[in-house]
Amino acid sequence: MTQYPPEILEPDEYGHEVDDGTMPANVAELADAVVGHRIVSAEQTEVPSRWEWGEPERALVLTLDNGTQAIMRNSSDCCAYTELEAFLLHPEAVNHVILGVGTTGKYTTWHIYADMGDVLTLTVDWSAGNPFYYGYGFHVEVTEIKDGS
């Protein structure tokens, strides 16, 4: 079984912390949404804004076998951001129940895995910007699939 030990980020060359716990919390939030389920589909698309007045936002939409969708929205706040650059669905593993979510490469590669290995691999770019004045991290939302969607 593939497992990824929790990453510990070292301070930067100036001794400043590079994360305030946002990235491990994001991993846990995504795990809460997907563990115990199978991914039916994965699509990077525009979704309605979280704000009534906002423009559509780019997001990864994971449709799960329980009739829900886990939506991972990018974030950007001045010089802080978290952005999905790419994802790779491993079709040979999609029929397996997700056991966990882990990361490698200082939270730049995310692994959604089952007993047979990775089901989905995400390439992520992120920065805390001016630590920790601005917000960063994915906005993870779980919604029920509505009829006709």
C-alpha positions in Angstrom: 0.0 0.0 0.0 1.3 3.5 -0.9 1.5 5.9 2.0 3.0 9.3 2.2 4.3 10.5 5.6 3.3 14.0 6.5 5.7 16.6 5.2 7.5 19.0 7.6 8.4 22.2 5.9 11.7 23.7 7.0 12.1 27.5 7.4 13.4 29.4 4.4 17.0 30.6 4.1 16.2 33.6 6.3 14.7 31.4 9.1 11.1 32.4 8.3 8.4 29.8 8.4 7.0 29.0 5.0 3.6 27.7 6.0 1.3 28.4 8.9 -0.4 25.0 8.8 -2.6 25.9 5.9 -1.2 23.2 3.6 -1.5 20.3 6.0 -5.0 21.5 6.9 -5.9 21.5 3.1 -4.7 17.9 2.7 -6.8 16.9 5.7 -9.8 18.7 4.3 -9.5 17.0 0.9 -9.0 13.6 2.7 -12.2 14.2 4.7 -14.1 14.7 1.4 -12.7 11.7 -0.6 -11.5 8.9 1.7 -13.8 5.9 1.6 -15.1 6.7 -1.8 -14.2 6.1 -5.5 -13.6 8.8 -8.0 -16.2 8.6 -10.8 -14.7 11.5 -12.8 -12.2 14.3 -12.4 -12.5 17.5 -14.4 -10.7 20.9 -14.3 -13.3 23.5 -15.2 -14.9 26.8 -14.3 -17.4 26.8 -11.5 -19.6 29.7 -10.2 -17.9 32.1 -7.8 -18.1 31.6 -4.1 -19.2 35.2 -4.0 -22.5 36.5 -5.4 -20.8 39.2 -7.4 -17.7 37.2 -8.5 -16.5 35.9 -11.8 -16.4 32.1 -12.4 -13.4 30.4 -10.8 -11.1 27.6 -12.0 -11.5 24.4 -10.0 -10.9 20.7 -10.0 -14.3 18.9 -9.6 -14.1 15.3 -8.4 -17.3 13.4 -8.8 -17.5 10.7 -6.2 -19.5 7.4 -6.0 -21.7 8.7 -3.2 -23.5 11.3 -5.3 -21.3 14.2 -4.1 -18.7 16.4 -5.8 -15.5 17.6 -4.1 -14.6 21.0 -5.6 -11.1 22.3 -5.1 -10.9 26.0 -6.0 -7.7 27.8 -6.6 -7.0 30.8 -4.4 -5.2 34.0 -4.9 -4.8 36.9 -2.5 -2.2 39.5 -3.5 1.1 37.6 -3.4 -0.2 34.5 -1.8 -1.9 31.7 -3.8 -2.5 28.0 -4.3 -3.1 26.7 -7.9 -3.6 23.4 -9.5 -1.3 23.2 -12.5 -2.1 19.7 -13.7 -3.7 16.4 -12.6 -3.2 12.8 -13.8 -6.0 10.3 -13.2 -4.7 6.7 -13.0 -7.5 4.7 -14.7 -6.2 1.3 -13.5 -6.8 2.4 -9.9 -10.2 4.2 -10.1 -12.2 1.2 -9.1 -10.4 1.1 -5.7 -11.6 2.9 -2.6 -9.5 5.9 -1.6 -7.5 5.3 1.5 -5.8 8.6 1.9 -4.3 11.8 0.6 -0.6 12.6 1.0 2.0 15.0 -0.5 5.6 15.1 -1.6 7.9 17.8 -2.9 7.0 20.4 -0.2 3.2 20.2 -1.0 3.8 20.5 -4.8 2.7 16.9 -5.6 -0.5 15.6 -4.0 -1.4 11.9 -4.1 -4.9 10.6 -3.7 -4.2 6.9 -3.2 -5.9 3.5 -2.8 -4.4 0.1 -1.9 -3.2 -0.2 -5.5 -1.3 3.1 -5.5 -2.2 6.6 -6.6 -5.7 7.1 -8.0 -5.1 10.8 -8.8 -1.9 12.8 -8.7 -2.1 16.6 -8.6 0.7 19.1 -9.5 0.3 22.2 -7.2 2.0 25.6 -7.2 1.6 27.6 -4.0 3.1 30.4 -1.9 2.2 31.9 1.4 3.3 35.2 -0.1 4.1 37.7 2.7 3.8 35.1 5.4 0.9 34.9 6.7 -0.8 38.2 6.0 -2.6 37.0 2.9 -4.7 33.9 2.4 -3.7 30.8 0.4 -4.7 27.2 0.2 -7.4 25.5 -1.8 -11.0 26.2 -1.0 -12.4 22.7 -0.7 -16.2 22.3 -0.9 -18.4 19.2 -0.9 -21.7 19.5 -2.7 -24.6 17.1 -3.5 -25.0 16.4 -7.2 -28.3 17.9 -8.2 -30.7 16.2 -10.7 -29.9 17.3 -14.2 -26.3 18.2 -13.3 
